[in-house]
Amino acid sequence: MAIATEVATPEHVAAALEAGVDYLWIGARTSANPLAVQAIADSLSNRSNPNILSNLKGILIKNPVNADAALWLGNIERLEKTGVPVMAVHRGCGHQPCWAMAHKVRIARPDIPMLLDPSHMSGDASKVPELMGKIAELGLDGAMIEVHYKPEAALSDARQQISPEALGTLGAIGAIGSLEDIELNWLRAEIDELDERLWETIAARMDVSARIGEWKKAHGVAPLQPERYKEIVEKLRTKSEELGLDNEFVKQVWNSIHEESLRRQE
């Protein structure tokens, strides 16, 4: 069985190589620091014993904690200069998929494997099986999954750990479709994520509207404030122009949101 371990410093790299570790991986927080990644790459390039380095089968680099495709690609290039095979690991950002970032990297570097990290992407063990379906849909090459013999007793990331038994039920990765289907699936994944954020934002806005309604009732203020309404409509007109959106479309969406907000304030 091949062994992988996470490294964050040149000292970690030296210890891992001396122990005969097969794969190194660089975590998301280290990946956010290009100086740290460069130091790791330099420590590999400057190994005095080339035989130790030749035993290393690969380096896995997770995306940065922030959705920065350019930084991720730069880290991949830094590590490739060591001559060791590199694999990308997409783990999302703050328990969000960040499909757009991964899509950019996949387009730029289709020549290197990309694994999915459904554990960190969701932060929830129950969501791991559903995310595993994305591997075939998006033409990815495998997964890095957190597994613990007793997840509730795990000292870190307990909520996202699955048991070995649960791992066994995930089954094999499904058949990968055509390149055309995969590209469409990437775009659909991006839009699904945007839709989810959109509805979450609307729900949060309605919550604030309800609290505004409570304040207005307590202070004897009518729900509809015409001047405030006109001010917002004017801002929307300017914003729609900045974003290249049709002004009538924006007004229709806004009016629906505004009507529901007033209903919440009654």
Order of alpha helices (4+ residues) and beta strands (2+ residues): beta-alpha-beta-alpha-alpha-alpha-beta-alpha-beta-alpha-beta-alpha-alpha-beta-alpha-alpha-alpha-alpha
